[in-house]
Amino acid sequence: MSTLPIIVLPLGVDDDALDACLAALDAGTPAGTRVWLADDACAGPRGLAIVERWLAGTRLQADYSRRQRSIGEVAHLDEVLAACGDADVVVLAPDAIPAAGWLTQLVACFARDAAIATATPWCNAGETVAWPRIGEICAVPRDLVRLGDACLTLPPLHPELPAAVGHAVLLRGTARRRAGGLDGSSYASWYAALIDLSLRLAGLGWRNVLCETAFVARGGEGGAADGDMPALAARWPDWHARLAAFLMRDPLAGCRQALQAAYAALEGPPTQRELFQQEAAAPGGPPPSLPPATPPPSAPRTHSA
């Protein structure tokens, strides 16, 4: 297996989403993977406590940085990516929930074609790569383990996308630097800046593809900041028409159906957790136990940028 990329997780303001993201990241990512929690002065006291607790127990090689003052989503992320040099980087949304095996599959996708600059996994709220229905926001799948296993059964064809999607994207470091990085002066949202970067990469001959063998869920869909869509339209006049044509034509329909069939074929007996939930819900069943209360941890180690 090639050297694993750096995972960059820009922190948001949703503490519950952060907690779920870090738990899934730790459970589904190879031990020792480098992770950078990048805080643009967004996390509050509870978020800082979640970060500190996670840093103390994670199997991953993780670090945390916090700016004294916010400089904006795109400018901050561009600063972080620039610090990574030519290294390949995965950028995760703050509410992402990766399924097991997600990172190794993204790396394998890059290894199959040196022309791939961005690889995006399936997502329940992934616009062009949404599953089970394109362009729709669906609930987080109940059985991500089974869904991740189903993804592994698909042939790795890596079809072309109009642009990468922001729930999770692996960026090839050398390609990103040749394209000039993110345009923080034109766009305020990662959603728009990633589209712009993808289109510049495509113009230089690189590919933006679906990694159909990986799945990363999220709580909702990303969106553009005020002024970002007019800025995209001014620079890329055919973008909206291209995106609409892709959504209407749905060239990934066959691949999406194959994943649905593979997911259904892996259906097995209820898990132990499901059996317990059924027993607890039955009349006279035992009440679910509550976790013991724990005191809040101290504030995490930080450094100012």
Backbone torsions as a table, in degrees:
resi	resn	phi	psi	omega
1	MET	NA	135.3	178.2
2	SER	-63.3	164.7	175.8
3	THR	-57.2	132.3	-178.0
4	LEU	-72.1	145.5	-179.4
5	PRO	-74.0	170.2	172.9
6	ILE	-81.8	135.1	174.5
7	ILE	-96.5	123.7	176.8
8	VAL	-109.0	123.0	178.3
9	LEU	-119.4	100.3	175.5
10	PRO	-72.1	124.7	-176.3
11	LEU	-74.8	145.0	176.4
12	GLY	-112.4	-156.7	-176.7
13	VAL	-107.1	-4.1	-178.4
14	ASP	-91.5	103.6	-175.9
15	ASP	-67.1	-40.3	-179.9
16	ASP	-63.6	-41.1	178.3
17	ALA	-64.8	-39.3	178.2
18	LEU	-62.4	-45.5	-179.7
19	ASP	-59.4	-46.0	179.8
20	ALA	-65.9	-39.9	-180.0
21	CYS	-62.6	-47.7	-177.9
22	LEU	-65.2	-38.2	178.3
23	ALA	-63.7	-45.6	179.4
24	ALA	-66.8	-38.0	179.3
25	LEU	-61.4	-44.9	-179.4
26	ASP	-66.7	-38.5	-175.9
27	ALA	-75.1	-32.5	-170.3
28	GLY	-110.4	11.0	-174.7
29	THR	-121.4	139.3	-179.3
30	PRO	-56.5	138.6	178.9
31	ALA	-57.1	141.9	178.1
32	GLY	87.2	-4.7	177.7
33	THR	-62.8	137.4	179.8
34	ARG	-76.5	130.9	-179.6
35	VAL	-131.6	133.2	178.0
36	TRP	-118.3	111.3	172.5
37	LEU	-87.5	109.7	-172.6
38	ALA	-107.6	114.2	-172.5
39	ASP	-111.1	111.1	177.9
40	ASP	-86.9	51.3	-178.7
41	ALA	56.7	41.0	-177.4
42	CYS	-104.4	-39.0	-173.3
43	ALA	-70.1	138.2	175.9
44	GLY	-91.8	-172.1	-177.2
45	PRO	-56.5	-42.1	179.9
46	ARG	-68.8	-39.4	177.0
47	GLY	-61.5	-40.7	178.1
48	LEU	-64.1	-38.2	177.6
49	ALA	-65.6	-39.3	177.4
50	ILE	-63.0	-43.4	179.5
51	VAL	-62.7	-45.6	-178.7
52	GLU	-62.4	-43.8	179.8
53	ARG	-64.0	-41.5	-179.1
54	TRP	-67.6	-43.3	179.6
55	LEU	-59.5	-33.9	-177.8
56	ALA	-72.6	-22.3	-174.3
57	GLY	-120.7	-5.3	-173.8
58	THR	-70.9	151.5	174.3
59	ARG	-85.3	-8.4	-174.8
60	LEU	-90.1	159.8	177.7
61	GLN	-88.0	87.6	-167.7
62	ALA	-112.0	149.5	174.0
63	ASP	-141.2	163.1	-175.5
64	TYR	-135.2	136.3	174.6
65	SER	-132.4	149.3	-179.5
66	ARG	-140.5	131.0	175.7
67	ARG	-81.5	150.4	176.2
68	GLN	-69.9	-36.1	178.4
69	ARG	-133.2	144.5	179.8
70	SER	-71.2	138.8	175.2
71	ILE	-114.0	2.5	179.2
72	GLY	103.7	149.8	-172.9
73	GLU	-56.8	-50.0	-174.8
74	VAL	-74.0	-44.0	179.6
75	ALA	-61.4	-41.3	179.7
76	HIS	-66.0	-45.2	-179.5
77	LEU	-66.0	-37.8	177.6
78	ASP	-64.2	-37.2	177.1
79	GLU	-63.2	-43.9	179.4
80	VAL	-65.1	-45.9	-179.5
81	LEU	-63.5	-39.4	178.5
82	ALA	-61.7	-36.6	179.3
83	ALA	-67.8	-20.9	179.0
84	CYS	-82.2	-6.9	176.9
85	GLY	62.7	-132.6	-179.0
86	ASP	-88.3	4.2	-178.4
87	ALA	-67.5	145.3	172.1
88	ASP	-71.3	141.0	-173.8
89	VAL	-134.6	136.4	168.7
90	VAL	-100.1	126.0	173.6
91	VAL	-102.2	121.5	179.0
92	LEU	-103.9	143.5	171.2
93	ALA	-69.6	151.9	-177.8
94	PRO	-62.1	-19.7	179.6
95	ASP	-109.7	19.3	-178.3
96	ALA	-70.9	147.3	177.0
97	ILE	-131.6	90.8	-176.4
98	PRO	-70.9	139.5	172.3
99	ALA	-82.2	157.7	-179.1
100	ALA	-56.6	141.0	177.8
101	GLY	83.0	-1.0	-173.3
102	TRP	-59.2	-43.6	-173.1
103	LEU	-73.0	-43.5	-180.0
104	THR	-63.7	-31.6	178.2
105	GLN	-71.6	-38.2	175.9
106	LEU	-63.5	-41.5	178.1
107	VAL	-63.8	-42.5	178.1
108	ALA	-62.3	-35.2	177.0
109	CYS	-60.2	-47.2	178.0
110	PHE	-61.4	-39.0	-176.3
111	ALA	-66.6	-25.2	-177.3
112	ARG	-76.5	-22.9	-175.5
113	ASP	-152.8	111.0	-178.5
114	ALA	-68.2	-11.0	178.7
115	ALA	-85.6	-6.9	178.9
116	ILE	-77.1	124.5	179.2
117	ALA	-102.7	-31.4	177.3
118	THR	-135.5	136.9	176.0
119	ALA	-126.0	126.5	-176.4
120	THR	-119.7	128.4	177.2
121	PRO	-82.0	169.7	171.6
122	TRP	-59.3	160.0	176.1
123	CYS	-156.9	149.9	175.8
124	ASN	-71.3	-16.9	178.9
125	ALA	-136.5	57.0	-170.4
126	GLY	-114.5	20.5	176.8
127	GLU	56.3	-103.5	-178.3
128	THR	-69.8	-24.7	-178.9
129	VAL	-110.2	24.1	179.8
130	ALA	-70.5	143.7	175.9
131	TRP	-137.1	135.0	15.1
132	PRO	-90.1	-6.9	-178.4
133	ARG	-129.4	132.6	-178.1
134	ILE	-63.2	139.2	174.1
135	GLY	73.6	5.0	-178.8
136	GLU	-111.9	151.0	175.6
137	ILE	-99.5	111.3	-179.3
138	CYS	-109.1	163.9	178.7
139	ALA	-64.8	155.2	175.2
140	VAL	-58.8	128.0	-179.0
141	PRO	-56.5	141.6	-176.8
142	ARG	-71.0	-32.7	-175.7
143	ASP	-120.6	82.4	-179.2
144	LEU	-70.5	-28.1	178.0
145	VAL	-63.3	-49.2	178.7
146	ARG	-63.5	-39.4	179.8
147	LEU	-66.3	-40.8	176.3
148	GLY	-62.1	-40.3	176.9
149	ASP	-64.0	-38.5	178.9
150	ALA	-64.3	-39.4	178.6
151	CYS	-59.5	-36.2	-177.7
152	LEU	-65.4	-19.7	-179.0
153	THR	-83.4	-11.4	-176.9
154	LEU	-78.3	145.1	174.5
155	PRO	-68.1	134.9	-176.8
156	PRO	-79.8	82.8	-177.9
157	LEU	-90.4	-28.9	177.6
158	HIS	53.4	65.9	180.0
159	PRO	-69.2	157.9	-176.9
160	GLU	-71.8	143.6	174.0
161	LEU	-115.4	154.9	174.2
162	PRO	-61.7	-35.9	178.4
163	ALA	-164.7	160.7	173.6
164	ALA	-66.4	161.0	-178.4
165	VAL	-120.3	144.6	-163.5
166	GLY	-81.3	-0.9	178.7
167	HIS	-66.7	-36.7	177.3
168	ALA	-166.4	127.6	179.6
169	VAL	-147.0	132.3	173.0
170	LEU	-91.3	123.6	-178.3
171	LEU	-109.1	128.2	175.6
172	ARG	-75.7	121.7	-172.4
173	GLY	-60.1	-43.7	-178.2
174	THR	-65.1	-39.9	179.3
175	ALA	-67.2	-43.1	-179.4
176	ARG	-59.6	-42.4	-177.9
177	ARG	-70.0	-36.9	177.9
178	ARG	-66.6	-30.5	178.8
179	ALA	-80.8	-8.4	176.5
180	GLY	95.0	9.2	178.1
181	GLY	73.4	-162.9	-178.5
182	LEU	-83.0	150.7	179.4
183	ASP	-99.2	86.4	-179.7
184	GLY	-74.3	-14.3	179.4
185	SER	-83.7	-20.2	-177.6
186	SER	-103.9	-25.2	-173.5
187	TYR	-130.4	143.6	179.1
188	ALA	-102.0	-15.8	-176.6
189	SER	-114.6	147.1	173.3
190	TRP	-60.8	-35.5	179.0
191	TYR	-53.3	-52.4	-177.3
192	ALA	-76.1	-39.8	-178.3
193	ALA	-63.8	-34.4	178.7
194	LEU	-70.2	-39.0	175.0
195	ILE	-60.3	-47.4	-179.6
196	ASP	-60.2	-45.6	178.7
197	LEU	-61.7	-42.7	180.0
198	SER	-60.5	-42.0	-178.8
199	LEU	-69.9	-36.3	175.5
200	ARG	-66.7	-39.5	177.1
201	LEU	-62.4	-44.1	178.7
202	ALA	-61.7	-37.6	178.3
203	GLY	-65.2	-24.0	178.3
204	LEU	-92.0	4.2	175.9
205	GLY	97.9	3.9	178.6
206	TRP	-85.8	167.1	-178.5
207	ARG	-113.2	142.8	170.4
208	ASN	-111.7	117.6	-169.5
209	VAL	-130.7	163.8	170.2
210	LEU	-88.0	130.8	168.4
211	CYS	-95.7	93.8	-172.2
212	GLU	-75.6	-6.1	179.9
213	THR	-94.8	10.3	-179.7
214	ALA	-135.7	153.2	179.8
215	PHE	-138.3	132.2	173.8
216	VAL	-131.5	115.0	179.6
217	ALA	-84.1	166.7	172.4
218	ARG	-156.0	163.9	-175.7
219	GLY	-76.1	-22.8	-179.3
220	GLY	-162.6	-178.6	-176.9
221	GLU	-98.8	145.8	176.2
222	GLY	-71.0	168.2	-179.5
223	GLY	-156.0	166.3	-178.1
224	ALA	-85.7	152.7	173.4
225	ALA	-82.0	165.6	177.7
226	ASP	-55.7	129.3	177.9
227	GLY	90.7	-13.2	-176.3
228	ASP	-71.2	-41.5	-177.7
229	MET	-68.1	-41.7	173.2
230	PRO	-60.6	-35.7	178.0
231	ALA	-66.2	-39.9	176.0
232	LEU	-63.5	-43.6	-179.0
233	ALA	-64.0	-34.5	-179.8
234	ALA	-69.9	-38.9	-179.1
235	ARG	-82.7	-35.5	-176.8
236	TRP	-126.7	80.3	-172.4
237	PRO	-59.5	-25.4	-177.8
238	ASP	-96.6	4.6	-174.3
239	TRP	-60.8	-50.9	-175.9
240	HIS	-63.0	-37.3	177.5
241	ALA	-67.5	-39.7	178.5
242	ARG	-64.6	-43.3	179.6
243	LEU	-64.7	-44.5	179.8
244	ALA	-62.1	-41.7	179.7
245	ALA	-64.0	-38.8	179.2
246	PHE	-65.5	-43.8	-179.8
247	LEU	-65.3	-37.8	-179.4
248	MET	-74.8	-39.5	-177.3
249	ARG	-77.5	-34.3	179.0
250	ASP	50.4	66.5	179.7
251	PRO	-67.2	-11.5	179.2
252	LEU	-93.2	7.3	-175.3
253	ALA	-56.7	-44.7	-179.0
254	GLY	-64.4	-40.6	178.8
255	CYS	-66.4	-38.9	179.4
256	ARG	-65.9	-41.2	178.0
257	GLN	-66.2	-36.3	177.7
258	ALA	-64.2	-38.3	177.0
259	LEU	-66.5	-40.6	178.2
260	GLN	-60.7	-43.8	-179.8
261	ALA	-65.9	-41.2	179.6
262	ALA	-66.1	-38.0	178.6
263	TYR	-64.6	-44.1	179.2
264	ALA	-65.4	-36.7	-178.0
265	ALA	-68.6	-23.0	-178.7
266	LEU	-89.1	3.2	-178.9
267	GLU	-61.3	129.6	-178.4
268	GLY	-130.9	-167.7	179.1
269	PRO	-66.5	159.1	-179.7
270	PRO	-58.4	143.2	176.2
271	THR	-72.2	168.4	178.5
272	GLN	-59.4	-39.9	179.0
273	ARG	-62.6	-42.9	-179.6
274	GLU	-65.0	-38.6	178.0
275	LEU	-63.9	-40.3	179.3
276	PHE	-64.9	-42.1	179.9
277	GLN	-63.6	-39.2	178.7
278	GLN	-65.7	-40.0	-179.6
279	GLU	-67.2	-41.1	-179.2
280	ALA	-67.0	-31.5	-178.3
281	ALA	-80.7	-17.7	-178.3
282	ALA	-72.6	151.5	177.8
283	PRO	-57.9	130.1	179.4
284	GLY	79.9	1.6	179.7
285	GLY	-72.0	159.3	-177.9
286	PRO	-68.0	144.1	177.8
287	PRO	-70.8	147.6	178.0
288	PRO	-65.3	143.2	179.1
289	SER	-79.1	152.2	178.8
290	LEU	-103.0	143.6	178.5
291	PRO	-69.4	148.5	178.1
292	PRO	-65.0	146.4	178.5
293	ALA	-70.6	141.3	177.4
294	THR	-126.9	143.4	179.7
295	PRO	-69.4	149.5	179.3
296	PRO	-65.2	136.9	178.9
297	PRO	-73.8	168.2	179.3
298	SER	-73.3	166.8	-178.9
299	ALA	-64.0	146.1	-176.8
300	PRO	-72.4	160.6	172.9
301	ARG	-67.0	139.4	-177.2
302	THR	-137.6	162.8	164.1
303	HIS	-138.5	145.3	-177.3
304	SER	-89.1	143.5	177.0
305	ALA	-109.7	NA	NA
